Amino acid sequence: MSSTELDSFRTYSINVSLNESIDQLYGQLCRLFGNTQMYFSKRKKLLLQLERKKNQYRRAIDRSDKRIIHEDRQQRQQIRDEQEQNNNWSMGGMAALVGIALAGMNTAATFIIMLLHVSKEKQFLIIYLYNIFY
């Protein structure tokens, strides 16, 4: 099981257990309202306890949701950063490749000029090469 699948399963199991607890709380609340033989003060006391428990579950769900959102944002940011690094590397590689190509052309031109230096037609060729490369 991959890390993402494990996190997804953990999130699912937390939410299922919370949802089951909320369903149980709802059942207790329905039984409490349906019980007419219990005094009002006792029902009110139990109702307040159930209300606190409900609020506790809601806070747990909110924390879980916030954590999931935060982890999702971090994962997206990490993917974005990795893509940016890959783009920067490829742009740097292209710049180096162009630089190497230009240096090679400059070296070749210099070599040709040095060879033609002994030639009789060197003035015409030097002017021609100068116009090509510059």
N, C-alpha and C positions, 0 to 999 in steps of 0.2 A: 504494500500500500504506500503510495507516495505521500509526501508531506502535505500537499494540498488536499488529497483525498482524506487523510487523517484529520486535518483541521476541519474539513467540511463535515465529517462524521461526528467529530466532537461537538461542533456547533449544533448539528441536528439533534444529537442525544441530549444536550443541555436544554434546547428548546422543547423537546418532547417531554422531558421530565418536568419542566416548568409548566407546560400546557396541561399535563396530567394533574399537577398540583392545583392549578387554577380551576380545572374541572371539578376536582374534589372539593375545593373551596366553594364553588358555586352550588354543588350538591348539598353541602352543609348549610349554606345560606337558605336554600329552598326548604330544607327540613326545619330550619329554625323558624322561618316565616309560617310554615304549615302547622307548627306545634302551637295550638291555642291553649293548652293546659299549663304552659309555663308562664310565670309572672312577667310582666312587661320589663321590670328592672333587670331581671336575669337575662331576658332576651336581648335587651339593650347592651348589657355587658358582653354577652357572647358576640353580638353584632359588631361591637367595637374591636374585639379581639380578631374577628374575621376580617374586618376592614384593615387592621394593621398588617395582618398576614398577606392580604391582597396587595397592599402597598409595597410590602417587602418583595413580593414576587414581581411586581411591575418594575421596581428599581433594578432587580436582578436582570430582567429582560432588557431594560434600557442600557445597563452596563454591557451586557452581552452584545447588543446591537451596536453600541458605540465602539466596542473593541473590534467587532467584525468590520465596521466601516473604516476604522483606523488602519487595520491590517491590510484591507483592500487598497487604501490610498498609498500605504507604504509600498505595496507590491507594484502598483502602477508607477509610482515614482522611481522605483528601482528599475523597472523595465524601460522607462523613459531615459534614465541616466545611462543604462547600458547601450541603448540605441544611439544616444548622443555620443558616447565614447567610440562606438563603432564608426559613426559618421566622421568624427574628428580624425580617427586613425586613417580612414580611407582618403580623406582630403589631404592629410599630411603625406600619405604615400604617393598620391598623385602629384603633389608639389615636388616631392623628392624626385619622382620619375621625370618630370618636366625639367627640373634642374640638371639632372644627370644627362638628359638628352641635349640640352643646350650646351653643357660643358663638353660633351662629346663632339658636337658640331664645331665648337670653337677650337677644340684640339685638332680636329681634322683640317679645318681651314688653316690653322697655323702650320701644320705639317705640310700641307700642299704649298703654302707660300714659301716655306723653307726649301722644298724640293725645286720650286720654280725659280728660286733666287739665282741659281746657276744658269738658267735658261735664257736664250736671247729674247724671247717674247715675254719676258717677265712683266714688263710694264702693262701690257694689255691684259694679261691674265690676272695680275694683282688688282687692277681696276675692276675687272669683271667679278672677281671673287669678293672684293670689297663691297660692290653693289649688291651681291647676292646676300651676304651675311649681315650687312649693316644697312 
